[in-house]
Amino acid sequence: MKCDLSEKEPYYVFPGGVCIAQSLKIPREPKPGEFDKIIRRLLETPQARAIIIFANEDDIRRILEAAKRNNQTGHFLWIGSDSWGSKISPVLQQEEIAEGAVTILPKRASIDGFDRYFRSRSLANNRRNVWFAEFWEENFGCKLGSHGKRNSHFKKCTGLEKIGRDSSYEQEGKVQFVIDAVYSMAHALNNMHRDLCPGYIGLCSRMKAIDGKELLAYIRAVNFNGSAGTPVTYNENGDAPGRYDIYQYQIVNKTTEYKVIGQWTNQLHLNVEDMQWRSREHIQPSSVCSLPCKPGERKKQVKGVPCCWNCERCEGYHYQVDETNCDLCKNQNFAQKMFYLKNLNNVNLHIFNF
């Protein structure tokens, strides 16, 4: 397995036999040809076909474009983080090269209360948001004030437009997490006030200069039902429990879709029978760094990468002891194990009988 990372990482071996064969960095400001160079590097271990990508959607798209330019359609098995998720932009016009990609997204729910609130916003009742006028112009394709003159190709905003009626509207996917983050802070401050300022209205002296580490401990200790009805808790590292939907990008009858194939909630639930690969088969393709060595060959480990090796034949008077070692035949056994046969061209053929 290979990783194509936006940051440098060391090589790792994970439980279950998963191993990283290569770890590559996408430059912050890539030069021309940089993504083709990455594809060529990945092809140095051609049997390791699974590519885990942690990158933004623009870089994901450029990686797919480079793989297509290098005629690698169907070779790589892409595994994308939530920055890929179920987005269309990375795979637009790259459908065939992206086919079979497995991606993830945090489990999320649409918050009805937010929809009701946001659809009710207007220029008249949302003046406190300094960016709302700019959103209004972009959302409705119109211009406010003097920009909407008759000779302009933009129509003038009336101010009576309505979100969801005069424009398309879909709730942004991370609204649930933003709401829960705000409530986490509120619960933490409330619990902190209860402990440090019992019975006191307003801030007592203990909370007028809040210690950041102390507040962080209260944030990590919160436990409440969030906006979607699921528990909101954090571990000692400040991470919330991982809850993910797992998708696969599939092409069926020339129609593309991100199909849900499983989920992660404390453990993996994967519907392998729902997975489909470029061959239209449901047999899982393989991805290994090195193939098994043949009889008479030993493994020579690639330094720092336990899952990668080169196969070297036991040459001369050596024989294979185990999968990683060849040993020299003992001198006293040479006479019994070697016979000489001279052919018509006076070439000595060595025949071994081990």
Secondary structure by P-SEA (a helix, b strand, c coil): cccccccccccccccccccccbbbbcccccccaaaaaaaaaaaccccccbbbbbccaaaaaaaaaaaaaaccccccbbbbcccccccccccccccccccccccccccccccaaaaaaaaaccccccccccaaaaaaaaaacccccccccccccbbbbcccccccccbbbbcccaaaaaaaaaaaaaaaaaaaaaaacccccccccccccccaaaaaaaaaacccccccccbbbbcccccccbbbbbbbbcccccccccccccccccbbbbcccccccccccccbbbbbccccccccbbbbcccccccbbbbbcccccccccccccccccccccccccbbbbbccccbbbbbbcc
